[in-house]
Amino acid sequence: MYLKSKIELTHNDGVATTANSIIVARLLGFERDGDCTKVLASYDYSKVGLNEEGQTIATPIIRDKILIEGEALNALHNAVRPDIPNTDDEPLRERTKMYLAFRLRMVETFKGLNPDLTVGDIEIINE
């Protein structure tokens, strides 16, 4: 599972330069404490482009982690709750929940250079 922008996003491409690229995002890992009051997630964003042979490649542009806890975690869960699939497949349900929240984070990350960006511009790819 990963996220992919449906449109090219403007992003920093150096200290003083920007570029426009399709962006993909992956959760590299996440951990919860036993009572689900804290979540630590590591992730990366990559720009999609072509290498010298014309093959599609993803080049990392941001790698980071975030700790979400307390009221922020409750608010995030309430924001994604309507879109969580109703399924007996618990791993799929949990993965989807994390990516729904991650999609909100992606909008927040890129909104500064893309003021019209919405969650509808980012799709969850289930592979």
C-alpha positions as CSV (number, residue, x, y, z in Angstrom):
1,M,0.0,0.0,0.0
2,Y,1.2,3.5,-0.8
3,L,0.0,7.0,-1.6
4,K,0.4,8.7,-4.9
5,S,-0.5,12.2,-6.0
6,K,-2.9,12.4,-8.9
7,I,-1.3,15.7,-9.9
8,E,2.2,17.0,-10.0
9,L,3.1,18.7,-6.7
10,T,5.5,21.6,-6.3
11,H,8.2,20.6,-3.8
12,N,11.6,21.8,-2.6
13,D,14.3,20.5,-4.9
14,G,17.2,22.2,-3.3
15,V,18.0,25.0,-1.0
16,A,16.6,27.7,-3.2
17,T,14.8,25.7,-6.0
18,T,11.5,23.9,-6.5
19,A,10.3,21.3,-8.9
20,N,7.0,19.8,-9.9
21,S,6.7,16.0,-9.7
22,I,4.2,13.2,-9.0
23,I,4.9,12.3,-5.4
24,V,4.6,8.8,-3.9
25,A,4.6,8.2,-0.1
26,R,5.2,5.1,1.9
27,L,4.9,4.2,5.6
28,L,8.2,2.6,6.5
29,G,6.9,1.4,9.8
30,F,4.6,2.3,12.7
31,E,4.3,1.3,16.3
32,R,1.5,1.7,18.8
33,D,1.7,1.4,22.6
34,G,-0.5,-1.2,24.2
35,D,-3.4,1.0,25.0
36,C,-3.3,2.8,21.6
37,T,-2.6,6.3,23.1
38,K,0.6,6.9,21.1
39,V,1.5,6.1,17.5
40,L,5.0,6.5,16.1
41,A,5.2,6.4,12.3
42,S,8.2,6.6,10.0
43,Y,7.6,7.5,6.3
44,D,9.1,8.9,3.1
45,Y,8.0,10.9,0.2
46,S,9.6,10.3,-3.2
47,K,9.4,12.1,-6.5
48,V,8.6,10.0,-9.5
49,G,10.7,10.5,-12.6
50,L,12.7,8.8,-15.4
51,N,16.3,7.6,-15.2
52,E,18.7,7.8,-18.1
53,E,17.4,4.5,-19.5
54,G,13.8,5.9,-19.5
55,Q,12.7,3.7,-16.6
56,T,10.4,5.1,-14.0
57,I,12.1,5.6,-10.6
58,A,11.2,7.1,-7.3
59,T,13.8,9.3,-5.7
60,P,13.3,10.0,-1.9
61,I,13.0,13.7,-1.1
62,I,11.8,13.6,2.5
63,R,12.3,10.9,5.1
64,D,10.9,11.5,8.6
65,K,8.9,10.2,11.5
66,I,6.1,11.5,13.6
67,L,4.8,10.8,17.1
68,I,1.0,11.3,17.5
69,E,-0.6,11.1,20.9
70,G,-3.4,12.2,23.2
71,E,-6.0,14.6,21.7
72,A,-4.2,14.8,18.4
73,L,-4.5,11.0,18.0
74,N,-8.2,11.1,18.9
75,A,-8.9,14.0,16.5
76,L,-7.0,12.1,13.7
77,H,-9.0,8.9,14.3
78,N,-12.3,10.8,14.2
79,A,-11.3,12.5,11.0
80,V,-10.6,9.2,9.1
81,R,-13.2,7.0,10.9
82,P,-15.9,7.5,8.1
83,D,-13.5,6.1,5.5
84,I,-12.3,3.1,7.4
85,P,-13.4,-0.1,5.6
86,N,-15.9,-2.3,7.3
87,T,-14.1,-5.6,6.9
88,D,-13.1,-8.7,8.9
89,D,-9.6,-8.4,7.4
90,E,-8.0,-6.7,10.5
91,P,-4.5,-6.2,8.9
92,L,-6.2,-4.5,5.8
93,R,-8.4,-2.4,8.1
94,E,-5.4,-1.2,10.2
95,R,-3.2,-0.5,7.2
96,T,-6.0,1.4,5.5
97,K,-6.6,3.4,8.7
98,M,-2.9,4.3,8.9
99,Y,-2.8,5.4,5.2
100,L,-6.0,7.5,5.5
101,A,-4.2,9.4,8.3
102,F,-1.0,9.5,6.4
103,R,-2.9,11.0,3.4
104,L,-3.9,13.9,5.7
105,R,-0.3,14.3,6.7
106,M,0.8,14.4,3.1
107,V,-1.7,17.2,2.3
108,E,-0.4,19.1,5.3
109,T,3.2,18.6,4.2
110,F,2.8,19.8,0.6
111,K,0.0,22.4,1.1
112,G,2.4,25.3,1.6
113,L,3.6,25.1,-2.0
114,N,0.3,23.7,-3.3
115,P,-2.4,25.8,-1.7
116,D,-5.3,24.1,-3.6
117,L,-4.2,20.6,-2.6
118,T,-6.9,18.4,-1.1
119,V,-7.1,14.7,0.0
120,G,-8.9,14.1,-3.3
121,D,-5.7,14.8,-5.1
122,I,-3.9,11.9,-3.3
123,E,-4.9,8.3,-3.9
124,I,-4.3,5.2,-1.8
125,I,-2.9,2.5,-4.0
126,N,-3.5,-1.0,-2.5
127,E,-0.6,-3.2,-3.8
